[in-house]
Amino acid sequence: MPSRAVDLDPLMRELVDGARSIHGRGLVETGEGNLSIRVPGKDEMLITPTYNRYDAMTVNDVVHLAFDGSQLGQGRRPSTEYRLHVAVYRSRPKAFCVVHTHSPYATMLAVARKDIPILLEEMVIFLGGPVGVSEFGPAHTDDIGDRALRALGSNNAALLANHGVLACGRTKDHAVKAAELVEKMARIYWGAYQIGRPMTIAQQACSRFREDFETNFGTE
């Protein structure tokens, strides 16, 4: 029995809204980063195009892509980082949206290869805990996705070594929130180091918040 057709129009509009959102929050600039949305019930996604102009993006720029990389329909070429998104969708059944940013403070820590420990309890609620940094993987390859997944663990965000941020969520708003929170925590971590030694929160002190994460925000 053939699978039911999915109305892509609302998903395309949602993707454009998410793309404009990460640009408006200063998490990406023109030609960098990417955002995708899973097509429910299919091994397909919608993704921003390569060298995207976020401020001028419309639904006509959205690329419909199969997980094997084949383009489903006419239009612009997809982001060259689509493999990174596919890796998340294949391993995270609850992930609906994936965001990849180059936000400055988080990318600074990714270059320094510094994890972000638990600084505020909201990190556990929305991200699942600390933000790990991956081993380096060349851009536009399967390697970067494999290494990103190892850094993610069971959480919703990771730093990509010498590259940027990867975040995912059950909804578009969750994924954008995760990416924004990583940048906020990176900025706080950097700022705390300017004052003195940052004091962190132990994982054991956050068990009730981890339950909230698994119930409402986890993507595994």
Residue pairs with C-beta under 8 A, 6 or more apart in sequence:
3 41
3 42
4 41
6 39
6 40
6 41
6 42
8 39
8 46
8 64
9 59
11 37
11 39
11 46
12 46
12 59
12 62
13 59
14 37
14 172
15 35
15 36
15 37
15 46
15 47
15 48
15 62
15 172
16 57
16 58
16 59
16 61
16 62
17 172
18 35
18 37
18 97
18 99
18 172
18 175
18 176
19 35
19 48
19 52
19 54
19 57
20 54
20 55
20 57
21 176
22 28
22 33
22 35
22 54
22 99
22 101
22 176
22 179
22 180
23 29
23 54
23 55
25 176
25 180
25 183
26 103
27 33
27 99
27 101
27 102
27 103
27 165
27 179
27 180
27 183
28 54
28 101
28 102
28 103
29 102
30 51
30 52
30 53
30 54
30 55
31 51
31 52
31 53
32 102
33 52
33 99
33 100
33 101
33 102
33 164
34 47
34 48
34 52
34 79
34 81
34 82
34 85
34 99
34 100
35 47
35 48
35 97
35 98
35 99
35 100
35 175
36 45
36 46
36 47
36 48
36 79
36 82
36 85
36 97
36 98
37 45
37 46
37 47
37 96
37 97
37 172
38 44
38 45
38 89
38 95
38 96
38 97
39 45
39 46
39 64
40 96
43 66
43 67
43 68
44 64
44 65
44 66
44 67
44 72
45 64
45 65
45 67
45 82
45 85
45 86
45 89
46 62
46 63
46 64
46 65
47 62
47 63
47 65
47 78
47 79
47 82
47 85
48 57
48 61
48 62
48 63
48 78
48 79
49 61
49 62
49 63
49 75
49 76
49 77
49 78
49 79
50 76
50 77
50 78
50 79
50 80
52 61
52 79
60 75
61 75
61 76
62 75
63 71
63 75
63 76
63 77
63 78
63 79
64 71
64 72
64 73
64 75
65 71
65 72
65 78
65 82
66 72
67 86
67 89
67 90
69 82
69 83
69 86
71 77
71 78
79 85
80 139
80 140
81 100
81 139
81 140
81 144
83 140
83 141
83 142
83 144
83 145
84 98
84 100
84 144
84 145
84 148
84 166
85 98
85 100
86 145
87 142
87 145
87 146
87 148
87 149
88 95
88 98
88 145
88 148
88 149
88 152
88 166
88 168
88 219
89 95
89 98
91 149
91 220
92 168
92 219
92 220
93 219
93 220
94 170
94 218
94 219
94 220
95 168
95 169
95 170
95 175
95 219
96 169
96 170
96 171
96 172
96 174
96 175
97 168
97 169
97 171
97 172
97 174
97 175
97 176
98 166
98 167
98 168
98 175
99 165
99 166
99 167
99 168
99 169
99 175
99 176
99 178
99 179
100 160
100 164
100 165
100 166
100 167
101 164
101 165
101 167
101 179
101 183
102 163
102 164
102 165
103 164
103 165
103 179
103 182
103 183
103 186
104 183
105 183
105 186
105 187
105 189
105 190
106 116
106 131
106 159
106 164
106 165
106 182
106 183
106 186
107 159
107 163
107 164
107 165
108 186
108 190
109 115
109 116
109 133
109 159
109 186
109 189
109 190
110 133
110 159
110 160
110 161
110 162
110 163
110 164
110 165
111 161
111 162
113 133
113 161
114 133
114 189
115 130
115 131
115 132
115 133
115 159
116 123
116 130
116 131
116 159
116 182
116 185
116 186
116 189
117 130
117 189
117 198
117 200
117 201
118 124
118 129
118 130
118 200
118 201
118 202
118 203
118 206
119 185
119 188
119 189
119 192
119 198
119 200
119 201
120 185
120 188
120 201
121 201
121 206
121 209
122 181
123 129
123 130
123 131
123 181
123 185
124 206
124 209
124 210
124 212
124 213
125 209
125 212
125 213
125 217
126 156
126 174
126 177
126 178
126 181
126 213
126 217
127 155
127 156
127 157
127 178
127 181
127 182
127 213
128 153
128 154
128 155
128 156
128 157
128 210
128 213
128 214
128 217
128 218
129 155
129 203
129 206
129 210
129 213
130 155
131 155
131 157
131 158
131 159
131 182
131 185
132 151
132 152
132 153
132 155
132 158
132 159
133 151
133 158
133 159
133 160
133 161
134 144
134 147
134 148
134 150
134 151
134 158
134 159
134 160
134 161
135 147
135 150
135 151
135 161
136 147
136 161
136 162
136 163
137 143
137 144
137 145
137 146
137 147
137 148
137 160
137 161
138 144
139 163
144 160
144 163
147 160
147 161
148 158
148 160
148 166
151 158
151 159
151 160
152 158
152 166
152 168
154 218
154 220
156 167
156 168
156 169
156 174
156 175
156 178
156 217
156 218
156 219
157 165
157 166
157 167
157 168
157 178
157 179
157 181
157 182
158 165
158 166
159 165
159 166
159 182
160 166
165 179
165 182
165 183
167 175
167 178
167 179
167 182
168 175
168 178
168 219
169 175
169 176
169 177
169 178
169 217
169 219
170 217
170 218
170 219
174 217
189 198
192 198
192 199
203 210
